[in-house]
């Protein structure tokens, strides 16, 4: 989806240039830019893997306008992509955000979050007589939990598991795509995967009701909980626990296959159903 697709020679720069255009529009109104915020892999947007080079070019434009670049790693950080510890690292070694926000997996269910930034930005607080404080910052129990999570990620090779299981899951879903016309796209990396359902592959018309039905059947028939994302809620999102196994992935795909086959054979039955 989007203005620039797979056949574009430089989609990263092309999309970044839309940010440049927006900055110019802001300047025309005699306004300033303070910051650019983005998930390293847009999840609510529909499990999107951004084109490489996009962040670097956006950061260049934002910095030129006097702003800072903020990367949201709440859903993608701590090895979920497998190949990288942080999602923003997928943009290449030359890119580093000014501010990174993180949470959720940092505490593995324990309420724990953090903001990391550069020395220059941190010193700007004191230079401007602004005191930063946090009522619960540095809680020793939370810090112990965070350290334990880091140990488990390393000792149980959860990044490697994300790569191995994610690769298998993507392979199985792509085989399913060849079987079911309603699957318009399979995308993702590691254990960050999206399965987009469409009624027409050429037009990419969202199959929103079908996606909701698949979620409902997975929960009620198989006790498998997934949900949808994207502007039209037609993307099944897979962001399972980092201990998710190949066997788990195979089970989920078999269940989805059964549900889509039933829809193909018997149609979508939404009558008198609480969606």
C-alpha atoms as a printed R data frame, in Angstrom:
    type eleno elety resid chain resno       x       y      z
1   ATOM     1    CA   UNK     A     1   0.000   0.000  0.000
2   ATOM     2    CA   UNK     A     2   1.038   3.625 -0.184
3   ATOM     3    CA   UNK     A     3   2.227   5.950 -2.901
4   ATOM     4    CA   UNK     A     4   5.549   4.192 -3.468
5   ATOM     5    CA   UNK     A     5   5.570   0.434 -3.740
6   ATOM     6    CA   UNK     A     6   7.947  -2.441 -4.394
7   ATOM     7    CA   UNK     A     7   8.866  -1.317 -7.908
8   ATOM     8    CA   UNK     A     8  10.019   2.167 -6.810
9   ATOM     9    CA   UNK     A     9  13.816   2.608 -7.076
10  ATOM    10    CA   UNK     A    10  14.178   4.571 -3.805
11  ATOM    11    CA   UNK     A    11  11.045   4.337 -1.642
12  ATOM    12    CA   UNK     A    12  12.871   5.374  1.533
13  ATOM    13    CA   UNK     A    13  13.845   8.766  0.151
14  ATOM    14    CA   UNK     A    14  10.513   9.184 -1.625
15  ATOM    15    CA   UNK     A    15   8.542   8.757  1.586
16  ATOM    16    CA   UNK     A    16  11.025  10.902  3.513
17  ATOM    17    CA   UNK     A    17  10.476  13.691  1.002
18  ATOM    18    CA   UNK     A    18   6.804  13.780  2.032
19  ATOM    19    CA   UNK     A    19   8.018  14.679  5.529
20  ATOM    20    CA   UNK     A    20  10.189  17.403  4.010
21  ATOM    21    CA   UNK     A    21   7.106  18.779  2.227
22  ATOM    22    CA   UNK     A    22   5.187  18.805  5.495
23  ATOM    23    CA   UNK     A    23   8.001  20.650  7.266
24  ATOM    24    CA   UNK     A    24   7.950  23.297  4.530
25  ATOM    25    CA   UNK     A    25   4.179  23.662  4.979
26  ATOM    26    CA   UNK     A    26   4.697  24.213  8.708
27  ATOM    27    CA   UNK     A    27   7.371  26.837  8.055
28  ATOM    28    CA   UNK     A    28   5.035  28.677  5.669
29  ATOM    29    CA   UNK     A    29   2.691  29.155  8.614
30  ATOM    30    CA   UNK     A    30   5.575  30.656 10.610
31  ATOM    31    CA   UNK     A    31   5.610  27.613 12.906
32  ATOM    32    CA   UNK     A    32   8.561  25.490 14.051
33  ATOM    33    CA   UNK     A    33   9.293  21.769 14.248
34  ATOM    34    CA   UNK     A    34  10.060  20.299 17.662
35  ATOM    35    CA   UNK     A    35  10.183  16.568 16.990
36  ATOM    36    CA   UNK     A    36   9.338  13.685 14.697
37  ATOM    37    CA   UNK     A    37   7.840  10.623 16.425
38  ATOM    38    CA   UNK     A    38   7.622   7.193 14.799
39  ATOM    39    CA   UNK     A    39   7.452   3.527 15.683
40  ATOM    40    CA   UNK     A    40  10.522   1.821 14.294
41  ATOM    41    CA   UNK     A    41   8.135  -0.663 12.691
42  ATOM    42    CA   UNK     A    42   4.612   0.796 12.503
43  ATOM    43    CA   UNK     A    43   2.417  -1.785 14.229
44  ATOM    44    CA   UNK     A    44  -0.908  -0.007 14.555
45  ATOM    45    CA   UNK     A    45  -0.423   1.047 10.933
46  ATOM    46    CA   UNK     A    46  -0.634  -2.590  9.887
47  ATOM    47    CA   UNK     A    47   2.654  -4.358 10.713
48  ATOM    48    CA   UNK     A    48   4.745  -2.363  8.256
49  ATOM    49    CA   UNK     A    49   8.447  -2.824  7.567
50  ATOM    50    CA   UNK     A    50   9.763   0.591  6.552
51  ATOM    51    CA   UNK     A    51  12.107   0.940  3.558
52  ATOM    52    CA   UNK     A    52  15.768   1.225  4.492
53  ATOM    53    CA   UNK     A    53  17.092   4.771  4.457
54  ATOM    54    CA   UNK     A    54  13.759   6.344  5.373
55  ATOM    55    CA   UNK     A    55  14.693   7.251  8.944
56  ATOM    56    CA   UNK     A    56  18.117   8.634  8.012
57  ATOM    57    CA   UNK     A    57  16.641  11.002  5.453
58  ATOM    58    CA   UNK     A    58  13.779  12.043  7.736
59  ATOM    59    CA   UNK     A    59  16.264  12.727 10.543
60  ATOM    60    CA   UNK     A    60  18.297  14.908  8.167
61  ATOM    61    CA   UNK     A    61  15.235  17.005  7.323
62  ATOM    62    CA   UNK     A    62  14.036  17.214 10.935
63  ATOM    63    CA   UNK     A    63  17.463  18.200 12.264
64  ATOM    64    CA   UNK     A    64  17.752  20.882  9.595
65  ATOM    65    CA   UNK     A    65  14.440  22.266 10.831
66  ATOM    66    CA   UNK     A    66  15.679  22.337 14.429
67  ATOM    67    CA   UNK     A    67  13.809  19.248 15.646
68  ATOM    68    CA   UNK     A    68  14.781  15.895 17.121
69  ATOM    69    CA   UNK     A    69  14.014  12.347 16.022
70  ATOM    70    CA   UNK     A    70  12.143  10.120 18.505
71  ATOM    71    CA   UNK     A    71  11.947   6.357 17.890
72  ATOM    72    CA   UNK     A    72   9.227   4.398 19.668
73  ATOM    73    CA   UNK     A    73  10.536   0.911 20.529
74  ATOM    74    CA   UNK     A    74   7.761  -0.046 22.948
75  ATOM    75    CA   UNK     A    75   6.538  -2.866 20.692
76  ATOM    76    CA   UNK     A    76   9.595  -3.625 18.601
77  ATOM    77    CA   UNK     A    77  12.546  -3.377 20.988
78  ATOM    78    CA   UNK     A    78  14.411  -6.055 22.939
79  ATOM    79    CA   UNK     A    79  15.063  -8.431 20.060
80  ATOM    80    CA   UNK     A    80  11.602  -8.988 18.604
81  ATOM    81    CA   UNK     A    81  12.916  -8.535 15.064
82  ATOM    82    CA   UNK     A    82  15.525 -11.213 15.671
83  ATOM    83    CA   UNK     A    83  18.315  -9.784 13.562
84  ATOM    84    CA   UNK     A    84  18.498  -6.591 15.649
85  ATOM    85    CA   UNK     A    85  17.971  -5.726 19.296
86  ATOM    86    CA   UNK     A    86  16.243  -2.476 18.317
87  ATOM    87    CA   UNK     A    87  13.836  -2.002 15.433
88  ATOM    88    CA   UNK     A    88  15.512   1.226 14.314
89  ATOM    89    CA   UNK     A    89  18.717  -0.732 13.616
90  ATOM    90    CA   UNK     A    90  16.984  -2.205 10.570
91  ATOM    91    CA   UNK     A    91  17.466   1.226  8.994
92  ATOM    92    CA   UNK     A    92  21.222   0.689  8.802
93  ATOM    93    CA   UNK     A    93  24.275   1.242 10.977
94  ATOM    94    CA   UNK     A    94  24.473   4.917 10.091
95  ATOM    95    CA   UNK     A    95  21.209   5.830 11.809
96  ATOM    96    CA   UNK     A    96  20.684   6.542 15.509
97  ATOM    97    CA   UNK     A    97  17.653   8.385 16.969
98  ATOM    98    CA   UNK     A    98  17.988  11.333 19.314
99  ATOM    99    CA   UNK     A    99  15.485   9.833 21.747
100 ATOM   100    CA   UNK     A   100  14.294   6.235 22.180
101 ATOM   101    CA   UNK     A   101  11.246   5.219 24.203
102 ATOM   102    CA   UNK     A   102  10.856   1.639 25.426
103 ATOM   103    CA   UNK     A   103   8.552  -0.388 27.653
104 ATOM   104    CA   UNK     A   104   6.351  -3.529 27.617
105 ATOM   105    CA   UNK     A   105   8.941  -6.266 26.852
106 ATOM   106    CA   UNK     A   106  11.457  -4.442 29.014
107 ATOM   107    CA   UNK     A   107   9.687  -5.790 32.102
108 ATOM   108    CA   UNK     A   108   8.010  -8.879 30.594
109 ATOM   109    CA   UNK     A   109   4.672  -7.884 32.149
110 ATOM   110    CA   UNK     A   110   6.082  -5.891 35.047
111 ATOM   111    CA   UNK     A   111   5.342  -2.140 34.677
112 ATOM   112    CA   UNK     A   112   8.699  -0.877 33.485
113 ATOM   113    CA   UNK     A   113   9.599   1.743 30.891
114 ATOM   114    CA   UNK     A   114  12.508   3.960 29.973
115 ATOM   115    CA   UNK     A   115  13.566   6.900 27.831
116 ATOM   116    CA   UNK     A   116  17.105   7.031 26.457
117 ATOM   117    CA   UNK     A   117  18.600  10.107 24.856
118 ATOM   118    CA   UNK     A   118  21.825  11.858 23.997
119 ATOM   119    CA   UNK     A   119  24.028  13.700 26.473
120 ATOM   120    CA   UNK     A   120  23.289  16.960 24.682
121 ATOM   121    CA   UNK     A   121  19.522  16.643 25.037
122 ATOM   122    CA   UNK     A   122  19.798  15.515 28.658
123 ATOM   123    CA   UNK     A   123  22.017  18.486 29.509
124 ATOM   124    CA   UNK     A   124  19.530  20.843 27.877
125 ATOM   125    CA   UNK     A   125  17.207  20.277 30.845
126 ATOM   126    CA   UNK     A   126  19.675  21.589 33.421
127 ATOM   127    CA   UNK     A   127  20.997  24.292 31.083
128 ATOM   128    CA   UNK     A   128  17.497  25.750 30.933
129 ATOM   129    CA   UNK     A   129  16.863  25.412 34.676
130 ATOM   130    CA   UNK     A   130  14.399  22.558 34.125
131 ATOM   131    CA   UNK     A   131  14.538  19.728 36.632
132 ATOM   132    CA   UNK     A   132  13.639  16.275 35.363
133 ATOM   133    CA   UNK     A   133  12.145  14.017 38.011
134 ATOM   134    CA   UNK     A   134  10.248  10.746 38.088
135 ATOM   135    CA   UNK     A   135   8.235   9.682 41.138
136 ATOM   136    CA   UNK     A   136   8.905   5.979 40.676
137 ATOM   137    CA   UNK     A   137  12.146   6.213 38.707
138 ATOM   138    CA   UNK     A   138  14.903   3.805 39.705
139 ATOM   139    CA   UNK     A   139  12.655   1.483 41.707
140 ATOM   140    CA   UNK     A   140  15.018  -1.357 42.753
141 ATOM   141    CA   UNK     A   141  12.443  -4.110 42.198
142 ATOM   142    CA   UNK     A   142  11.695  -2.860 38.687
143 ATOM   143    CA   UNK     A   143  15.402  -2.555 37.940
144 ATOM   144    CA   UNK     A   144  15.954  -6.155 39.101
145 ATOM   145    CA   UNK     A   145  13.135  -7.318 36.824
146 ATOM   146    CA   UNK     A   146  14.636  -5.451 33.862
147 ATOM   147    CA   UNK     A   147  18.063  -6.970 34.439
148 ATOM   148    CA   UNK     A   148  16.528 -10.447 34.693
149 ATOM   149    CA   UNK     A   149  14.750  -9.931 31.374
150 ATOM   150    CA   UNK     A   150  18.033  -9.009 29.698
151 ATOM   151    CA   UNK     A   151  19.615 -12.160 31.136
152 ATOM   152    CA   UNK     A   152  16.824 -14.378 29.783
153 ATOM   153    CA   UNK     A   153  16.978 -12.775 26.336
154 ATOM   154    CA   UNK     A   154  20.687 -13.584 26.161
155 ATOM   155    CA   UNK     A   155  20.762 -16.962 27.917
156 ATOM   156    CA   UNK     A   156  17.781 -18.423 26.057
157 ATOM   157    CA   UNK     A   157  18.799 -16.918 22.720
158 ATOM   158    CA   UNK     A   158  15.397 -15.307 22.247
159 ATOM   159    CA   UNK     A   159  16.648 -13.172 19.376
160 ATOM   160    CA   UNK     A   160  17.768 -16.295 17.567
161 ATOM   161    CA   UNK     A   161  14.424 -17.898 18.351
162 ATOM   162    CA   UNK     A   162  12.617 -14.871 16.904
163 ATOM   163    CA   UNK     A   163  14.592 -15.273 13.681
164 ATOM   164    CA   UNK     A   164  14.107 -19.034 13.392
165 ATOM   165    CA   UNK     A   165  10.425 -19.122 14.314
166 ATOM   166    CA   UNK     A   166   9.610 -15.916 12.444
167 ATOM   167    CA   UNK     A   167  11.215 -17.269  9.275
168 ATOM   168    CA   UNK     A   168   9.195 -20.481  9.561
169 ATOM   169    CA   UNK     A   169   5.978 -18.567 10.265
170 ATOM   170    CA   UNK     A   170   6.491 -16.284  7.253
171 ATOM   171    CA   UNK     A   171   7.240 -19.287  5.030
172 ATOM   172    CA   UNK     A   172   4.079 -21.093  6.123
173 ATOM   173    CA   UNK     A   173   1.938 -17.979  5.700
174 ATOM   174    CA   UNK     A   174   3.294 -17.392  2.184
175 ATOM   175    CA   UNK     A   175   2.394 -20.970  1.275
176 ATOM   176    CA   UNK     A   176  -1.063 -20.222  2.639
177 ATOM   177    CA   UNK     A   177  -1.161 -17.086  0.482
178 ATOM   178    CA   UNK     A   178  -0.638 -19.223 -2.620
179 ATOM   179    CA   UNK     A   179  -3.643 -21.299 -1.571
180 ATOM   180    CA   UNK     A   180  -6.053 -18.571 -0.479
181 ATOM   181    CA   UNK     A   181  -6.762 -15.625 -2.787
182 ATOM   182    CA   UNK     A   182  -8.014 -13.576  0.154
183 ATOM   183    CA   UNK     A   183  -4.483 -13.249  1.546
184 ATOM   184    CA   UNK     A   184  -3.170 -10.119 -0.119
185 ATOM   185    CA   UNK     A   185   0.174  -9.789  1.632
186 ATOM   186    CA   UNK     A   186   2.455 -11.432  4.161
187 ATOM   187    CA   UNK     A   187   5.040  -9.102  5.676
188 ATOM   188    CA   UNK     A   188   7.262  -8.706  8.675
189 ATOM   189    CA   UNK     A   189  10.534  -9.696 10.270
190 ATOM   190    CA   UNK     A   190  11.277 -11.940 13.220
191 ATOM   191    CA   UNK     A   191   8.237 -12.245 15.479
192 ATOM   192    CA   UNK     A   192   6.657  -9.094 14.068
193 ATOM   193    CA   UNK     A   193   4.404 -10.371 11.281
194 ATOM   194    CA   UNK     A   194   1.282  -9.168  9.483
195 ATOM   195    CA   UNK     A   195  -1.199 -11.126  7.347
196 ATOM   196    CA   UNK     A   196  -3.322  -8.771  5.248
197 ATOM   197    CA   UNK     A   197  -6.707  -9.967  4.025
198 ATOM   198    CA   UNK     A   198  -8.243  -8.422  0.896
199 ATOM   199    CA   UNK     A   199 -11.260  -9.107 -1.278
200 ATOM   200    CA   UNK     A   200  -9.310  -8.186 -4.429
201 ATOM   201    CA   UNK     A   201  -5.535  -8.464 -4.748
202 ATOM   202    CA   UNK     A   202  -5.293  -6.001 -7.612
203 ATOM   203    CA   UNK     A   203  -7.320  -3.294 -5.912
204 ATOM   204    CA   UNK     A   204  -6.161  -4.354 -2.413
205 ATOM   205    CA   UNK     A   205  -9.698  -3.896 -1.095
206 ATOM   206    CA   UNK     A   206  -9.653  -4.548  2.669
207 ATOM   207    CA   UNK     A   207 -11.476  -7.694  3.849
208 ATOM   208    CA   UNK     A   208 -12.282  -6.190  7.234
209 ATOM   209    CA   UNK     A   209 -15.251  -8.401  8.114
210 ATOM   210    CA   UNK     A   210 -13.398 -11.550  7.164
211 ATOM   211    CA   UNK     A   211 -10.424 -10.551  9.307
212 ATOM   212    CA   UNK     A   212 -12.739 -10.011 12.288
213 ATOM   213    CA   UNK     A   213 -14.354 -13.394 11.656
214 ATOM   214    CA   UNK     A   214 -10.979 -15.170 11.564
215 ATOM   215    CA   UNK     A   215 -10.029 -13.549 14.892
216 ATOM   216    CA   UNK     A   216 -13.357 -14.641 16.394
217 ATOM   217    CA   UNK     A   217 -13.045 -18.247 15.196
218 ATOM   218    CA   UNK     A   218  -9.434 -18.534 16.361
219 ATOM   219    CA   UNK     A   219 -10.451 -17.416 19.833
220 ATOM   220    CA   UNK     A   220 -13.644 -19.444 20.178
221 ATOM   221    CA   UNK     A   221 -12.654 -22.632 18.333
222 ATOM   222    CA   UNK     A   222  -8.931 -22.862 19.004
223 ATOM   223    CA   UNK     A   223  -8.328 -20.682 22.079
224 ATOM   224    CA   UNK     A   224  -5.785 -18.694 20.070
225 ATOM   225    CA   UNK     A   225  -5.812 -14.942 20.659
226 ATOM   226    CA   UNK     A   226  -4.778 -12.625 17.847
227 ATOM   227    CA   UNK     A   227  -6.136  -9.240 16.830
228 ATOM   228    CA   UNK     A   228  -6.262  -6.938 13.837
229 ATOM   229    CA   UNK     A   229  -4.488  -3.711 12.977
230 ATOM   230    CA   UNK     A   230  -4.153  -1.251 10.137
231 ATOM   231    CA   UNK     A   231  -6.381   1.638  9.034
232 ATOM   232    CA   UNK     A   232  -9.070  -0.819  7.900
233 ATOM   233    CA   UNK     A   233  -8.500  -3.453 10.625
234 ATOM   234    CA   UNK     A   234  -7.837  -6.114  7.976
235 ATOM   235    CA   UNK     A   235  -4.325  -7.128  9.019
236 ATOM   236    CA   UNK     A   236  -3.953 -10.081 11.385
237 ATOM   237    CA   UNK     A   237  -1.014  -9.226 13.602
238 ATOM   238    CA   UNK     A   238   1.388 -11.755 15.059
239 ATOM   239    CA   UNK     A   239   3.522 -10.476 17.922
240 ATOM   240    CA   UNK     A   240   3.615 -13.540 20.166
241 ATOM   241    CA   UNK     A   241   5.766 -14.082 23.257
242 ATOM   242    CA   UNK     A   242   9.455 -14.385 22.407
243 ATOM   243    CA   UNK     A   243   9.390 -18.042 23.512
244 ATOM   244    CA   UNK     A   244   6.915 -18.825 20.689
245 ATOM   245    CA   UNK     A   245   7.966 -22.094 19.055
246 ATOM   246    CA   UNK     A   246   7.928 -23.560 15.549
247 ATOM   247    CA   UNK     A   247   5.234 -25.967 16.736
248 ATOM   248    CA   UNK     A   248   3.149 -23.019 17.928
249 ATOM   249    CA   UNK     A   249   3.569 -21.308 14.548
250 ATOM   250    CA   UNK     A   250   2.559 -24.437 12.658
251 ATOM   251    CA   UNK     A   251  -0.558 -24.831 14.817
252 ATOM   252    CA   UNK     A   252  -1.658 -21.234 14.235
253 ATOM   253    CA   UNK     A   253  -1.236 -21.537 10.465
254 ATOM   254    CA   UNK     A   254  -3.167 -24.832 10.350
255 ATOM   255    CA   UNK     A   255  -6.038 -23.184 12.200
256 ATOM   256    CA   UNK     A   256  -6.067 -20.173  9.888
257 ATOM   257    CA   UNK     A   257  -5.998 -22.501  6.883
258 ATOM   258    CA   UNK     A   258  -9.025 -24.403  8.221
259 ATOM   259    CA   UNK     A   259 -10.989 -21.202  8.848
260 ATOM   260    CA   UNK     A   260 -10.209 -19.679  5.434
261 ATOM   261    CA   UNK     A   261 -11.062 -22.979  3.726
262 ATOM   262    CA   UNK     A   262 -14.416 -23.033  5.521
263 ATOM   263    CA   UNK     A   263 -15.101 -19.443  4.430
264 ATOM   264    CA   UNK     A   264 -14.216 -20.331  0.840
265 ATOM   265    CA   UNK     A   265 -16.518 -23.367  0.931
266 ATOM   266    CA   UNK     A   266 -19.449 -22.116  2.986
267 ATOM   267    CA   UNK     A   267 -19.162 -18.351  2.808
268 ATOM   268    CA   UNK     A   268 -18.875 -15.777  5.580
269 ATOM   269    CA   UNK     A   269 -21.560 -16.367  8.203
270 ATOM   270    CA   UNK     A   270 -22.080 -13.150 10.114
271 ATOM   271    CA   UNK     A   271 -25.824 -13.466 10.785
272 ATOM   272    CA   UNK     A   272 -26.758 -13.198 14.435
273 ATOM   273    CA   UNK     A   273 -23.094 -13.196 15.374
274 ATOM   274    CA   UNK     A   274 -21.750 -10.753 17.924
275 ATOM   275    CA   UNK     A   275 -18.715  -9.346 16.104
